Each structure stands twice: as C-alpha cells, then as structure tokens.
Amino acid sequence: MGWQPVILEAADRPAGSWPRYYDSLTLFSPARCGSLPEMPFDGDLDRCPHRDVVITCLLRYTDRLDADIRTRTRVLEVSYGDGAFGLSLEDGSQLEARAAVAATGAFGRPHRPDLPGLAGYAGAVLHSANYRSPEPFTGQRVVVVGAGNSAVQRAAECARVTPAARHAVRFARQRTLGRYLHLWLARTGLDTQAVGRFLSTPPTQPVIDDGRYRRAVIAGRPDRRPLFTGISETKVIRADGAAEDVDTILLATSYRPDLGRLAPLGTFSTSGHPRHREGVPLAHPGLVHVGLGWQRSLPSNSLRGVGRDAVRAVRHVAAHLAHIGEAGLGSGRAG
C-alpha cells in the first residue's frame, strides 16, 4: 500500500527515557529477559545490564529499522477528523496519519503528590526523575519519599538520608533457587498473559532485592521512618510532634503516562486513565498504545514486555490500514 512508518522522538536520540535515568541504574532482570525482539544484548545473557548498555542496545536497534526517525520532534496535540489523525508539532508544522502509535511509555510525567505542607517548604524539592548521583547531596540531610525501588535505591546511595512512606517497604528476592524472579514470573504466566485489563487498581510492586537493600534498611542505613505529617519552613514534622531540619525532599513517587497530547481524542476515563483493551482505545481503532503499565501484563511498561506488546500493536495497525485501504480511503500517508 506504500505506507511509510514515521517515528517522532522528542529527544535528540531515539533511546527513550533511558539517558535521563540515574547513573548507577542496573536492570533487575537478566539480559535474556530484557533483550529486544531479534536483537539480544551482547555478552553474558545472565548478567543484569547497566543503563548505558541498554542505551547502546536501543541505538543499535533503531539503526536497523526501516523507518523515518525524526529526533527533536515533539508532538503537542493529536486530533482526529476525516478518517485521519492530525498531529500538531512543536515547530508549528502538521503531520497527517491514518494510524498512530502512542509509545511514550509510563515514565514521561513525574508524579508529585500533594503532601502536607510541601507547597510551603523552604528547602529543595525534586523528583527522582531529576536525580543522577548522590554527589550533589553530600553533607545534606535528605528525606526520600516513597517505598518502591526508586526510593530505596536512592536512599541507599546517599548519606544522612531517611526514606519516608505511608507503607512499609516490601522486598522480593531477585533470585530464588538460583533463578531470577522474572524467569519465575514467566513460568507462572504473569509476565506473558494478557491480565492487565482485569486490574482496575494494579498492585504495587515490591523492591527487587539481592539482599543488600533489606540488610541496609534493617541496619538503619538508611533509617526508614513513617511519612511526615507536616512541614514548617525547612523542618519536617513527624506524627509524634518531633521536628527535623531537612535540606532536600526527594520525591521517589513514580510517574504517570504522558498522554495529555491525546486529550482531543476523548479516549480517557473520568479519572484521567486511557480507556483501552490491551492497548487499543475503544473509540479509535486506528490508535494503539505501547508501554502502559499493566497494559497486558506485569512488564508491559518495561523492556521485558514491550516487545511482545509492540508486535501486537504492529499487527493491529497493519490490519487497520488494510481495512481502510480496502474501503478506498487512500494510501501513501504517514502511518
């Protein structure tokens, strides 16, 4: 039909969110679990790759794609009319497509919760998305808000730090009986089955640990405490009334999908979540998501699962384009 795939990447290179992640980031899963379709990681497939290894692999993967990849191209808005999607770009130009894939993933919009007193805090507040290494926090007293992987890992890297959360930290062994947790998840089907649509409230994920983080928390390094109940200038106030001077509050409070550009399509629920079935919005068959949390399964928003979901997305788009081609709606436009 002559359809031309076009990839619009807001960053200066097609490596997703990975170049923005913190310096010490290493995958919890082995390379064999996170390899991209038809392109495994180099070297030992039982090792857990570092962030920079993932970036290199992503760039090599894009070099093999038969697609028009346009970097530094940000989409501001997506609308629909006359049988096509209209994309408004940041540079003022427009692009039309008969099908569209929303592949911004689940880590595009840092979530900043409305914590008591945070708006009036006189110290520094930053999200974990802006954390790269512990060096800028040398000599500071830091409170890390959260109980997940991001919170515990950053707290373990910094000195004079307290992780604070409403709930206790839950740990899951990275390996059991010599096998990685993710291989056990694949065995049970949680990593592969289309279960996302059955979860109105996806479960919180535990801290994946090889033992060092649990030992550190038990030893009081970092010294975990309940979430503060208020803030007075540069002091956080605990439930017992105790006050503590804090230089920085680091919010390791996860992300939300960055899907605001799709608002004109009306594909969101009243709670702001995209309405879809395994990645396909019910109102627009020519649109498909890739990378949403629990889109089809536990790893849909990670390297382990996005490849499987992407294959389904491509098949859906191909079927849609074939359908509109048979209906005589034209061809040759960007897909």
Stockholm file with secondary structure:
# STOCKHOLM 1.0

chainA/1-335         MGWQPVILEAADRPAGSWPRYYDSLTLFSPARCGSLPEMPFDGDLDRCPHRDVVITCLLRYTDRLDADIRTRTRVLEVSYGDGAFGLSLEDGSQLEARAAVAATGAFGRPHRPDLPGLAGYAGAVLHSANYRSPEPFTGQRVVVVGAGNSAVQRAAECARVTPAARHAVRFARQRTLGRYLHLWLARTGLDTQAVGRFLSTPPTQPVIDDGRYRRAVIAGRPDRRPLFTGISETKVIRADGAAEDVDTILLATSYRPDLGRLAPLGTFSTSGHPRHREGVPLAHPGLVHVGLGWQRSLPSNSLRGVGRDAVRAVRHVAAHLAHIGEAGLGSGRAG
#=GR chainA/1-335 SS CCCBCEEECSSSSSCTTGGGSCTTCBCSSCHHHHCBTTBCCSSCTTSCCBHHHHHHHHHHHHHTCCSEEESSCCEEEEEEETTEEEEEETTSCEEEESCEEECCTTCSEECCCCCTTGGGCCSEEEEGGGCCCSGGGTTCCEEEECSSHHHHHHHHHSSSEEEEESSCCCEEESEETTEEHHHHHHHHTTTTSCCGGGCSSCCCCCEEESSHHHHHHHTTSSCCEECCSEEETTEEECTTSCEEECSEEEECCCEECCCGGGGGGCCBCTTSCBCEETTEESSCTTEEECSCTTSSSTTTTSHHHHHHHHHHHHHHHHHHHHHHHHTTCCCCSBC
#=GC SS_cons         CCCBCEEECSSSSSCTTGGGSCTTCBCSSCHHHHCBTTBCCSSCTTSCCBHHHHHHHHHHHHHTCCSEEESSCCEEEEEEETTEEEEEETTSCEEEESCEEECCTTCSEECCCCCTTGGGCCSEEEEGGGCCCSGGGTTCCEEEECSSHHHHHHHHHSSSEEEEESSCCCEEESEETTEEHHHHHHHHTTTTSCCGGGCSSCCCCCEEESSHHHHHHHTTSSCCEECCSEEETTEEECTTSCEEECSEEEECCCEECCCGGGGGGCCBCTTSCBCEETTEESSCTTEEECSCTTSSSTTTTSHHHHHHHHHHHHHHHHHHHHHHHHTTCCCCSBC
//
